[in-house]
Structures are given as structure tokens and as C-alpha cells.
Amino acid sequence: MNERAVRILPNAENLAQAGLEQVVQAAKTAVAARRHFYFALSGGSTPRLLYERLASETAFERDWWRHTHIFWGDERCLPPTHPDSNYHMARAALLDHVPIPPENIHRMAGEREPEQAAADYEVELERAFGGAPRFDLILLGMGRDGHTASLFPHTPALRERTRRAVANFYAPVEPPWRITLTLPVINAAGVIFLVSGADKAETLRQVLEGEYKPDDLPAQLVRPAGGSLWLVDTAAARLLGA
């Protein structure tokens, strides 16, 4: 299938609401079918409003939380208390406000040496899933350079086909060391992109409508078998179809 569906929302609030509805639907489906919801979070500023809404008692049935397992698509190599840590943001916006069992929170240990942190996360994935990870839902963003998760342009992680998490170094960002899920894991999952802001418009046009240049635009490599859903605001979508 590998199809991309694109929904354009008026603003960040509508984007968060649309994302919320998708998460709730994925959770309903997964818990009804298997009694577990495996959900990987994105970092960055765009999903924060979604997490805050998800933390509300009315948005997500409280009983679902004990069946939900939280993971991360990527992490900066920083302590978990650092304000730029993806874990720190998710805890402040979401996890501190919901009745999720502590053992259901599977964070990437960004404070460890990068290669060790990636290897440890592979062990954690194996333990949590009992084998190959198959996420019900992975939230992704997209950077102005076309990266997603911590899959940056022209980095070795783009070519990884056997490992499930790797350390990835990219000098233009701070901190340059990151931990990321790999493309085989991402492409085996349900995937939703959240993209917001006029500064992403040209990159979004290139990723969705331009020439296929995945080394330059790693988000083009995300092609799950069940397709992906792109939720974008009008500012980010302003060049689509132009």
C-alpha cells in the first residue's frame, strides 16, 4: 500500500485535536484486540499540545492507561531532567498526569553513552514485545531539513536494516548524538506525522510531492505497509499542490 494520506487543519489547536482523535481510535482498536496499546512518542514542540489534551481524563479512558505502553521514537543524548529531553517534555505534558503504571514507561536512557543506550533500548524492546517490536502507533514529526525521529540526512542510520535502535551522530544539531528507532521498526507500525509551521512548507512540499531523494529527505523513507497519515496545519501545507 505505502500510501500517504494528508489532512490539512487550520491551526495548531485543530492539529492537536485531530491527532488526539487518531490516538484514541488506535488505543480503542488495540486494547479491544490485544489488551495492550504500544505507542511511541515524538519529541519536539509540535506534539506537546496533543500530549496535554491526551492527559485530560475525558479524552482517554482512564482504564486504558494500564494497558498502554509508552516508548519513544528518538531521544537526545541528555539526562532525563534536561528541559530539551524528549522524555522530560512528555513527562511534564502527559505522563505525570495520567495513571499509567511506571513499568509501562520505556524511556531511552539518553544520559548513557550513545551506543550503549541504543543497545540497551534494543534489549528493552525485545523484553517488552517478546520479539520484534510492532507498534500500534508511532508519532513522528519532520524537521526543516527533512529528518524524522533522529534519522538525519546522509547519516548511517538511514541504511540500517537489522538493528531496532541505533545511536546517530549529526553535527548540525545540538546535542549531535541521538538515539533513534530504525526504519524497519517504523515501517512495521501505524504511523502519524504531525507537521506545523510555515518554516516547514517547502520541505513538506519536497517530501510529499517532489523528487524521491531519501538521503536528502529522510522522511521519504517512512513508507509503512499500511500507509501513513500526515496531519499538517495550513501554514505548513501552503505550498502543497502549487
N, C-alpha and C positions, 0 to 999 in steps of 0.2 A: 504494500500500500504506500507507505512513505509519504503520504500527503500532508501538506501543511494547510491548516485552516486558520484564517486570520479574522479576528473580531476587533473592530475599532470602537473604542469607548471615548466619551467626551473628555474625561479628565481623570486625575489620579484617584479620586474617590470612586468613580464608576469602575475604574480598572480594579481597584481593591475588591469591590463588591462582586464583580464578575469572577475574579479569582477565588473569592470565598465560596461562591456557589459551586465552582468546579471542585474545590477541595471537599466540600460537604458531600457532593454526589459521589466522588471517588471513595470517600470514607464509608458511606452507606453501602455501596456496592461491595467493597472489600470485606467489611465486617459481616455483612449478611452471608457472603460466600464462604469466608475462611476464618472468621472471628479475629482477624488481625488486619491492621491497616499500616502498611510500610510506606513512610512518607519522608522524602529527603528535601531539606530546606535550601533555599538560595540565600546568599548574603547580599550586601549592598543596600542601598536606600529604598529602592522601589518596592520590595515586598513588605517593608515594615508596617505600613498601614493595613495590609492584608492580615499580618500576624496579630495586630491589635484587635481587629474585628473578629478574628478566629478565637481570640481569648474571651470573648463575651459569652456568657452562659447560654444565651438564646441562639447563637449561631451554630454551635456544635454541641450535640447532646453530651451531657457530662459523662454518661456511661461509656461513650465511645473512647474517651481518653485512656481507659485502662486497656483497651485493645489496640491503641496506637503506638507505633514505634517510630521515633524521630531520629533521623540521620541528617547528614549534611552533604551537599554536592561538592563543596570545597571549603577550604579554610586557609586563612592567613597564618603564617608561622609566627604566632604571637601567644602570649599567655591568655587563658580564658577570661581573665579580668580586664584585659585591654579593651578600650572602647571601640577599636577597629576590628575586634574578633567577631566573626560571624556568629559564633556560639553566644558571645556576650549579648549581641543585639537580639538574637532570638530568645534568649532567656529573659531579657528585660521587657521585650514586647509581648511575649507569648508564654513561655514555659513557667515563669514564676506565678502565673495567674490561672493555671489550669491543673486539674487533679490527675496528672499523668504520673504513673509510677516511676521513680528515679531510675530503675533498671531498664526502663523503656527508652531512655535518652542515650543515644550512642554518638558521642561527640568525637570529632577528630582532635587529637591532642597536639595542637599547634605549638605548644611550648617545648616539645621534644625535638630532637634532631630530625630534619625533614624526612630522610629516607627511613628512619626508624618509625616515625609517626605514620608514614604511608603503609609500611609493613604491618604495623600494629592494627591499622584500620582494616586491612585485608583479613586479619585474624578475627577482628570483631564482626565483620560482615559474614564470615563463614560461621561463626558461632551463632549469630542472630538468625540467619536464614537456614542454617543446617545444610549449606551447599551454596550454589551460585545465587547471588542476590537478584531478586526480581521485584523491583519496587512497584507498588501500586501507583505512585505518583512521585515525580521529581519536578520541583520548581526550578526554573532556570531564568537567568537574566541575560542581557547581552551588553557588552561594553562598546564604547565608541570605536574600538579597534576590531570589533567583530568577535571578540573572545566570548566564551560562555563557560560557566563553572570557572576553573582555573586552567582551561585549555586555551593557551595564548598562541598567537600567530608564530609559526615556524619554530615551535618547541617540540622536544622529543615526545611529549605526552600525546600528541596528535597521532602518532604512529603506533602507540601501544595497543596490542590486540590480545594479550594473555593476562595481564595483571588487572586487578579490580580497582586499585587506588595507587597513585604514584605521587612522588614529590616532583614538582615542576618549578624551574627557575626562569624568571623573566625579568631582566634588568630594568625595563622602563617603569615597573610598578614598585610600590613600597608597601610592605616588605617584598622583596623579589622572590623569596621562597614561598611556595604554596603547596597544599595537599589537595588532590582532586580525584574524584571518581573518573574512571576512564570511559571511553566511548562505547565499548561493548556493554558495560553496565547501564549507561544512559540509554542506549538504543534498545535495551531489553525492557524498558519501563514505559509507563504512561508519562508523557512529558507536556508541561505547560510552560511557555515563555511569558514573562511579564516585561514589557518594554515601555519606557516612559521618557518623554522629553524631546524637544526639538533638536538637541545636540546628537541624538541617535538617528535622525531621519535619513541621512544619506547612507549610513552604514546599513540600516534596516532595508532600504531600497536595494542596495547591492546584494545583501544576503538573500532576500526573498525573490528578487526579480532580475538580478544581474548575472554575469558570467559566473560559472562554478569555479571558484578559486579558494578551495578549503584551507590551503596553507596560509593564505592571507586573511580569510574569514572563517575561523574555526566553527562558528555557529552553523555553517552549511553542512557540517559533518553530522549534525544531530538529525537522524532520519530513522526514528523508531518504526518498527513494523506496523504498529497501529496508527501511525501518523502523529503529528504534534499540533497543539493548539497555541497560536500566538495571540495573546491579549495585549493590544497596543493602544496607547492614547492617541488623540488626534494630532498632537504635536509631533510625535514620533512617526506617525503614518502620513504626514503631509506630502511626501514625495512618492508614495506608492501609486502605481498606475499612471504616473506622469509621463 
